Amino acid sequence: SKDAILSAALHGPFGHPLFWLVGVVTASLTAFYMTRLLVLVFFGKCRLENPSHVHENNLMITLPLILLAILSVVGGVIVLPEVFTGHEDVITNFLSPVLTQAQDYVSSHQLHPKQEYFRNIGELSLMGISTLVVLFSAFLSFTIYKNGITGAERFANFFGSAYRLIRDKWRVDELYQFTVVSSLEKLSVFFELVVNGKFIDGIVKGIPVALYAGTSLASDSHSGLIRNYIKIFFVGLVLVGCLIYLSLT
């Protein structure tokens, strides 16, 4: 299946050598970590505290895995490339009525002139290159992990910062924390202390305070004491006199 995808990535109407190269690198990474898994799990030393507790699963789990393994082999046989059999594989032939319009468009699409050179590279050559890359990647993984995770530690120390960058997922989480999370936290603190604490709380708390002061002043002015009324009358009289004086001058 990977060889078919890689062939289409290079020879297809929208193919490009860069797409093919990305596919080959991805296939090599798959071979690397699958070989690592195989070596550490089935050929390495057990790292469990109680290895006697490890046992095979029941048929409810084992049987589907066996069936999938058989079907994967059968699926590989029935989709052998045309370069080996001389005719289209069963799946392509079966799906051809559904993909008629897409196939007509692909057949009528002209390749870019720069891709003509890569068009002449045979499928067997592409399969050979991808196979060698995958085998090398698997051999490298086996060499590193054949003695357990100690080999991986030497591998990590050799690449240093580049290994740590990939291990830390390209520091995407840290970048997201710095650019998005920290900015939102600072903005939320600003809204909490300034907008909410000063402005909104000031309005909400200031209205009842102003009403209370106004009602207190009004209630104090109607205390029933003659001297208070005389004071208010005198202050009002002075203010009216000031206004008359200012208007006349």
Disulfide bonds with the S-S distance in Angstrom:
none
